[in-house]
Amino acid sequence: MTTTLLALAFLSQSQAAAAPTVAFIPGLNLSGEKNKDLMQRQTEKVSKFLTREFSKKGYNVVSEAAVMEAIKSLKIDLTDEEEYRKANFFAIAKQVKADYIYVPVIVNSEQKQQDRDLYTDREGRTDVKAWFLDVKEEKAVFSGKIFIGRSGGLRLTLRPSDRQVQAAENAVSESLKEAWKAIGVR
């Protein structure tokens, strides 16, 4: 019985070691939004979503702290859009030993209001510019591509900006659908 348990534990460890590793750069919000709380909620929602989705697909996710340390040690200034280059992203991924790197940058966030007869309808929209790079192959699955997320829904919300937060996740979700398809992940 113990031999079987040991064999299963070894198999689980070897499968985990064989699982691809992904890094993503957290917290990039260049939308110009004045509401700092909204920006923070958007980036947190995107980070949690990415961690959950990559984990569900069997990826090992590099910790945000390790990614941020790599950025610091490589002296890449992500407050400067000129630094948003595949070469820099590949360098970060190699530093943290990732097989893939995903870089989402929120570049626009807005809310539109439509007055109806009995209510006001609001829609959040967030545009995300994203890179998904295959580090082993040193190629881009997509590079600097814009994905648009929209969010409508319930008429009553405590904070109308919640639609913009959900729209950020929706944009990233759209980009991941394209990534999964391109690399053959179901």
Buried (B, 14 or more C-beta within 10 A) or exposed (E): EEEEEEEEEEEEEEEEEEBBBBBBBBBBBBBEBEBEEBBEBBBBBBBEBBBEBBEEBEBBBBEBEBBBEBBEEBEBEBEEEEBBBBEBBBBBBBBBEBBBBBBBBBBBBBBEEEEEEEEEEBBBBBBBBBBBBBBEEEEBBBBEBEBEBBBBEEEEEEEEBBBBBBBBBBBBBBBBEBBBEEEEEE
